[in-house]
Amino acid sequence: MNELRPFQPKSHAPLTGGARFIRGFTRIGAVVAVLVALIGVPASIASAVSTFNSAADSHRSAQCIARLARSGYTFKKKYEYSSALDYSVGGCNDYYHSYQSVGEVIAMADSPAPTFLTSDGASYLGWGLVVTGILAVAAYLIFWCIGWVFAGFTRDT
């Protein structure tokens, strides 16, 4: 009966070589997943804001062109053998509408101004965040699998 000793928990559990591989690659995967998220989330936000700003600029340009058309201005062709009209007169921007007819541009100007939710901005933000999440999880799992495969080559005793 003298062999009984009081219970003392171990201060640390020794890890095998395979467990060290899995733990190390899991940590690397977590760091890569965080980096993917840190890049993907701002890129998704920037893309969504850019898309919304483009829609808002297009609407403002259409309103400028419609104002000129309603005042009686006749738009000329941009190039001699092209169907594109030169809307860049009077300070208007023709980047968005040069290949649209005057009627189409007036209809666009009469439509309500785009908001973030009615433009494609919300869609770009949503899909960007979904893709970012999928890539972050995939990066984590890929590194975990690499660690798991390398752990298979170690000899645990």
TARA-V376799 format. One line per field, one symbol per residue. psi: psi as a letter, one per 20 degrees, with the letter a starting at -180 (. if undefined). burial: b if it has 16 or more other ideal C-beta (glycine too) atoms within 10 Angstrom, else e. Layout:
# TARA-V376799
psi = ???
burial = ???
This chain:
# TARA-V376799
psi = iiipqqpoqqhqppqrgghggggghhgghgghgggghhghghhgghgggggghghghgggghhghhgghhijppprqgqgkqipqnjjqkjqpjhhjhjqrhghhghhhiqqqqrhhiajghgggghghghggghggggghghghghgghhhiqop.
burial = eeeeeeeeeeeeeeeeebeebbeebbebbeebbeebbeebbeebeebbeebbebbbebbebbbbbbebbeeeeebeeeeeeeeebebeeeebbbebbbebebeebbebbeeeebeeeebbbeebbeebbeebeebbeebbeebbebbeebbeeeeee
